[in-house]
Amino acid sequence: MSSTYEAYAEALARRKPAEEGLGERRLSFAALGFEPTFVTALQKAFPNVQEPTAVQEKLIPEILSGKDILLKDGTGTGKSFGLVLALLNTPRVVVHEGGKSRRVVTTLFIVPHRDLAYQLVEWIERLASAFGTSGGLSSIVQVVVRGSNKTLGTTIEEIKETPPHILIGTPQGLLEIYREDEDALQLWTLSTVVVDEVDYLVETAARKEAGKSFHKAYEKAVRKVQLHPGPTREILDVIYGKEEERKERAQLIMTSATLRVHLKDYLFEESGWLDADNLVKIVGGKTEAKEVTHSILIATGVREEKTEKISANVVETIATAFAVDVSGTALLVVPASAGVQRVVEDLRSLGVDAEGLDVRRGAAGENPRLLVATAATMRGLDLPQLSHVFVVGLVDGRSVNGRVVDSYVHIAGRVGRFGGRGRVVSVVEDEEEAKKMSRILRTIRVPNKHFP
């Protein structure tokens, strides 16, 4: 990377702390601790971003001060963008050994899926370009995801050869590298670890109601998590379970729009990851009311036998609703078992311009377009061009529970971001499913409005 950015990153280590300015709201990025050169680059790269959002005003100073953070705020409030801005303003970690110094990975940023990783990189690339960097991005940011066009060996070699300021990865991709080469991720010298969408990445057993059957189900769920903790837990246990091998403990930042009680209990009481004496809990305040309508459509026709494939009635209902009400770009969220490509082909056969969601593709053309994804692969994404989200059934289950409600909140959060307008349409096959969807809407306190 060019010396311009590297000089800036190293100068941050010598920077004087920003003044606290508590009380009244601060309306500039400079007041949050960013240098004027960075603010200029930010506003050149993102002309519409003139001042921090409410959550960014709380989040950014705490990151720069080195606090552990647990953040819960609504969708579309600028959490992930605020993380990127703050992390780019943390000083690079430099290790001194044998009279020599070398840069190492400063931040490990764990995300739930590859599209979110690529979106974060795209933001960083725009900022780096506006900052006046030349050459590649590899010294600022690198990505580790499964199924990329790089071999495991090549990825490891690149990280070791040019340790990035920020290493972004999916849990499984990062764990594969760690198992292949424990030194590649440089876990012992990290300054900061970020877990975005923590409620999805760290699985915990939901608390059950009193009663013998519920207690047994809870114990079974606990045993399942203990036997299969998941890659994010494994990575965090490695980082925070061997602190005697570290000179300084890594700052831990965890964020999501939904945080259930059982997850918070685990994080505070059992995980051992957080530093209770250096912890800040940030809960988003009231945000600008969103002009988002929620509707339920029942796909009429002959009821088909339950299969993993989405029924023809549902596909036709979605195609019709899309043709009637969408003039730009919409998102369709389907169950993982349905198969995104199969749904895309079914929609195309009905004349819909449909494609699988991929943030690396270019902007939409003039014709209406329907992007297809699963609940897991659209989490956290900022898709400002969306006007509609269509949802097939309950997506993450057949009964209404906390997990299903949270999943709907994240799905619906792809529209109406930053107070904008949008429409969420749930397509179900019968009255029973419609009643379940109505229950979800009542739980999150939004009305079910007639479509269109």
C-alpha positions, 0 to 999 in steps of 0.5 A, spaced: 500 500 500 502 507 499 506 510 504 500 515 505 496 511 508 501 507 512 504 514 515 497 516 517 496 509 521 502 510 524 501 517 526 495 515 530 499 511 535 502 518 537 496 522 537 493 525 543 486 523 545 480 527 543 477 531 548 470 527 551 465 532 550 459 529 553 452 531 554 450 535 548 450 531 541 456 532 537 455 533 529 462 532 526 466 526 525 472 530 527 469 531 534 469 524 535 477 523 534 478 523 527 483 527 523 481 532 518 485 528 513 481 522 514 474 526 515 476 529 508 477 523 505 470 520 508 466 526 505 469 525 498 468 517 498 461 518 501 458 525 499 452 523 503 455 522 509 456 529 512 455 527 520 455 521 524 449 517 526 446 517 533 449 510 534 456 512 531 457 518 536 456 513 541 460 507 538 466 510 535 469 514 541 469 507 545 472 504 540 478 509 539 478 508 547 480 501 547 473 499 551 470 492 550 463 493 547 456 490 546 452 494 542 445 493 540 441 497 535 436 497 530 437 495 523 440 501 518 443 505 523 450 505 521 453 500 526 457 496 521 459 503 517 461 506 524 465 500 525 469 500 519 471 508 520 473 507 527 477 501 526 481 505 520 483 510 525 486 505 530 494 505 530 497 499 527 500 494 531 508 493 530 512 487 533 519 488 535 523 482 535 531 481 535 532 489 534 527 488 528 520 491 527 514 488 523 507 490 522 502 484 524 494 484 523 491 489 528 484 487 527 480 481 526 473 482 523 468 476 524 462 476 519 457 471 518 457 471 510 462 473 504 457 478 501 458 482 508 465 481 508 465 484 500 461 490 502 466 492 508 472 491 503 468 495 498 467 501 503 474 501 505 477 501 498 472 507 497 475 510 503 482 508 501 482 511 494 479 518 496 485 518 501 490 518 495 492 511 496 496 507 490 497 500 489 493 494 492 489 494 498 493 488 501 496 492 507 489 495 509 484 490 508 484 482 506 478 477 506 478 470 508 472 466 506 470 459 504 470 458 496 474 463 494 478 463 488 484 462 492 487 456 495 488 456 502 496 456 501 495 462 497 491 466 502 496 464 508 502 466 504 499 473 503 497 474 510 504 472 512 507 476 507 503 483 508 499 483 514 493 487 513 491 492 518 484 489 518 483 482 516 475 480 515 473 473 515 467 468 516 468 464 522 469 457 518 474 460 513 478 463 519 478 456 522 480 453 516 486 457 516 488 457 524 487 449 523 492 449 517 497 454 520 496 457 527 501 462 526 497 465 520 492 469 523 497 472 528 491 471 534 496 473 539 498 480 537 491 482 535 489 489 538 482 488 536 476 483 535 470 484 532 464 480 531 458 483 527 451 479 528 454 476 534 447 473 535 447 469 529 455 467 530 455 465 537 449 460 538 446 459 545 441 455 548 434 459 549 431 459 556 425 455 557 419 456 561 418 452 567 416 445 566 419 438 566 419 437 558 421 444 557 427 443 562 429 437 558 429 440 552 433 446 554 438 441 557 438 437 550 440 444 547 445 446 552 449 439 550 448 440 543 451 447 543 457 444 548 458 438 543 458 443 537 460 450 539 461 453 532 467 456 529 466 463 532 466 460 539 472 456 537 476 462 535 474 466 541 476 461 546 483 460 542 484 468 543 481 469 550 483 462 553 490 463 552 491 470 555 498 468 558 501 468 551 499 475 550 502 482 552 496 485 552 489 483 551 485 484 545 479 489 545 472 485 543 467 488 540 460 485 539 454 488 535 447 486 533 440 488 532 437 483 536 440 480 543 436 475 546 437 474 554 440 467 554 446 470 549 447 476 554 447 471 560 452 467 556 457 472 554 457 476 561 457 469 565 460 464 562 464 465 556 470 469 559 471 473 553 469 480 555 473 484 560 467 486 565 472 492 568 473 495 561 466 494 558 461 499 555 454 496 553 451 501 548 443 500 546 440 504 541 435 510 542 429 511 539 430 512 531 427 516 526 420 512 525 421 508 519 416 508 513 415 501 512 409 497 511 408 490 512 403 485 508 401 478 508 399 474 502 396 468 501 398 464 495 392 461 493 391 455 488 391 447 489 395 446 496 401 441 494 404 436 498 410 439 503 417 439 500 423 442 500 422 446 494 417 452 494 411 451 491 409 453 484 403 457 487 408 461 492 413 462 486 407 465 481 404 469 487 411 472 488 412 474 481 405 477 480 406 481 486 413 483 483 410 485 477 404 489 480 408 493 485 416 493 484 419 498 479 426 498 481 430 493 486 427 488 490 429 482 495 426 475 496 428 471 502 427 464 501 429 458 506 436 455 505 433 448 503 429 451 497 435 452 493 437 460 491 439 458 484 433 453 483 428 459 485 431 464 480 430 459 475 423 458 476 422 466 477 425 467 470 421 462 467 415 467 469 419 473 466 422 475 472 429 478 472 431 474 478 438 473 480 442 470 486 444 476 491 452 478 490 454 485 492 460 484 487 455 485 481 454 492 478 448 496 480 441 495 477 439 497 470 433 500 468 428 494 469 425 492 475 430 486 478 429 481 484 435 479 488 434 472 491 438 470 498 437 466 504 436 469 511 443 467 513 446 470 506 443 477 507 444 479 514 447 485 515 448 488 508 446 495 506 442 495 500 440 502 499 436 501 492 431 496 495 424 498 495 421 491 497 423 485 501 419 478 499 419 473 504 417 466 503 413 463 510 417 463 516 424 462 513 427 460 519 422 455 522 415 452 522 413 455 529 413 462 532 419 463 537 425 468 539 429 466 533 424 466 528 422 473 530 429 475 530 430 473 523 424 477 521 427 483 524 433 482 520 430 481 514 425 486 514 431 491 516 434 491 509 428 496 507 427 502 511 434 504 512 436 510 515 428 512 516 427 511 508 421 507 506 420 500 504 415 494 504 416 487 506 411 482 504 410 475 507 408 470 502 404 464 505 401 458 503 395 457 508 391 461 513 395 457 519 401 460 516 398 467 516 396 467 523 403 465 525 406 471 521 400 476 524 403 473 531 410 475 529 408 482 526 404 483 533 410 481 537 414 487 533 409 491 534 407 493 527 400 493 523 399 488 517 397 492 511 393 490 505 397 489 499 398 492 494 
